[in-house]
Amino acid sequence: MSINNSLVLLVGKSASGKSASLRNLKNPKEIIFLNCEAGKELPFASKFRQLVITDPEKQIFAAFREAEKHPKIHTIIIDTITFMMDMYETEKIVPVEDRRAAWGNYAQFFKKLMNNYVAKSTKNVIMLAHTMDLLNESEGVMETLVKVKGSLMNQGIESYFCNVVSCKKMALTKLEAYANPHLIITPEEKLLGFKYVYQTKLTKETIHERIRGPLGMWDTKETFIDNDAQFLLDQLQSYYN
């Protein structure tokens, strides 16, 4: 099985800066942006090659196949896994009578995407997903995770990724202990008192989140960094190469 070392999952609650963190990606005209959120506009002027997804199974697989034909295309973005899987349920499960079989296809669709397309892709792949706080009844704790349905929920979407970064809106006072060259506080952020960041490592306050990354990639001081997807890709390429 192939491995894509330039694969990232950006997770976070609504309005946490997930989509905005894509704003600095280089050569945007050579990026395929798969919009699974009913054509919702990005929060910045974008030159991405955007495709509004209405049939996840057909269009997303086709987009990965087409990208491999074009050497200049360097990145594929799925925004978001959450809406993609909801759309699959609406289009492929709700209308059919045999829903038991359809739910099996729901899980297989995602596994096929990850194993047959994402893992074998020669492109950077960035996926976004919404998180929710859910009670883990067996352990009696609240967990922050990507909510899907069926067997995928038990397995966990995050388990398919080596790089899971959390997007957050943080008060500047909580970032003081994590000063580093990749956490730049702008004058506007100083006035507002908060900053949109990436969280790259777990802390004692976030042990029930599913953030993960390659060992040694991030220093403890780099637990919080600027929410910049291009910097994240650069760091991954540097680490693996």
C-alpha positions, -999 to +999 in steps of 0.1 A: +000+000+000+012+035-009+017+062+018+010+099+012+033+118+036+017+151+026-017+143+041-032+166+067-065+166+086-075+201+098-102+198+125-121+223+145-155+237+155-174+261+133-157+295+128-123+282+142-104+293+111-102+260+092-110+274+057-092+307+064-060+288+071-058+279+034-053+315+023-015+314+019-013+282-002+012+287-031+001+285-068-036+285-060-046+280-096-030+246-094-051+235-064-083+214-067-108+225-041-137+201-036-165+221-020-188+197-001-206+225+017-232+234-009-209+259-026-203+280+005-178+308-003-143+307+012-135+336+036-109+350+012-106+357-025-095+323-040-081+313-073-085+275-066-100+252-092-132+248-073-157+220-079-190+220-060-197+184-050-232+170-054-223+133-058-194+124-035-187+089-048-186+099-084-171+134-083-144+130-056-130+098-070-130+114-105-112+145-092-083+124-077-080+105-110-080+137-130-054+154-108-029+126-115-031+135-152-018+170-145+017+174-131+012+211-123-017+203-099+000+200-065-028+199-039-063+185-034-086+199-007-118+184+006-139+209+026-153+192+046-153+154+054-183+161+077-205+175+050-192+150+024-203+121+046-236+138+054-242+142+016-234+106+010-260+096+036-286+119+019-279+108-016-271+071-012-287+058+020-320+077+027-336+069-007-330+032-006-350+004+011-321-018+021-304+006+044-283-020+061-264-027+030-263+011+022-246+018+056-220-008+048-214+011+015-211+043+035-181+030+054-166+014+023-168+047+004-146+065+029-122+035+032-119+033-006-112+071-008-084+068+017-069+035+006-073+037-032-071+074-039-056+095-011-028+070-001-018+066-037-020+102-047+012+121-056-004+154-045-007+172-012-040+163+003-057+185+029-090+175+044-111+197+067-136+184+093-159+197+120-155+185+155-180+180+183-178+173+221-193+139+228-195+119+260-174+088+261-197+068+284-172+040+291-146+065+304-170+091+317-152+120+298-160+144+271-141+138+239-136+163+210-138+144+177-150+143+141-185+129+143-196+105+115-219+074+116-218+037+117-186+016+120-165+047+109-175+064+142-162+034+162-129+033+143-125+071+142-119+092+111-087+105+127-072+071+128-066+074+090-043+103+095-008+107+109-012+145+110-042+159+127-041+196+136-067+214+155-079+249+145-088+272+174-096+307+184-073+313+214-071+342+239-036+357+237-031+352+275-033+314+269-006+316+242+020+335+263+038+303+274+042+291+238+061+320+222+079+308+191+090+321+157+059+305+141+034+322+164+033+358+153+009+382+171-001+410+148-011+445+160-047+437+151-047+405+172-033+425+201-062+448+199-087+420+197-071+399+224-073+366+205-057+347+176-067+319+153-041+292+156-032+256+148-027+233+178-001+207+168+004+188+201-017+177+231-017+197+263-030+186+297-062+206+290-068+189+257-059+152+264-093+141+251-088+156+217-074+136+188-045+158+178-015+139+165+017+143+145+049+125+137+073+121+166+098+150+169+082+171+142+070+198+167+088+212+197+067+218+228+070+256+222+054+249+188+022+235+204+005+266+190+015+281+157+000+304+130-029+289+112-011+287+079-016+256+058+014+263+035+037+264+065+023+231+076+029+215+043+065+229+042+071+214+076+058+180+066+080+180+035+110+190+055+104+163+081+099+134+057+126+144+032 
